[in-house]
Amino acid sequence: MEISYDKKYNIAYIKIQEKTSNVETITLNNEVNIDISPDGKIYGIELLNASEQLKLQDNKLVFIDIVTGKKTIIPIGINKL
């Protein structure tokens, strides 16, 4: 998985796997698009207005392992626009 962020346009993309040529983009709402294949595999999720969608605190992403409870904090460069 890979998360990218375009600060200029405030858009984040969560890439779950590499796209194939048959991926279709489905608009879930005004701020979320999902790239999905005909067999239902999700390839990526695009978040418009990303700084608000991700609800970041102190410009950090917090990943929590639900089995162990271990937290990993990753600082990123998203600023509210």
Secondary structure, DSSP 8 states (H G I E B T S, - for coil): -EEEEETTTTEEEEE-S---TT-EEEEEETTEEEEE-TTS-EEEEEEESHHHHTT-BTTEEEEE-TTT--EEEEE------
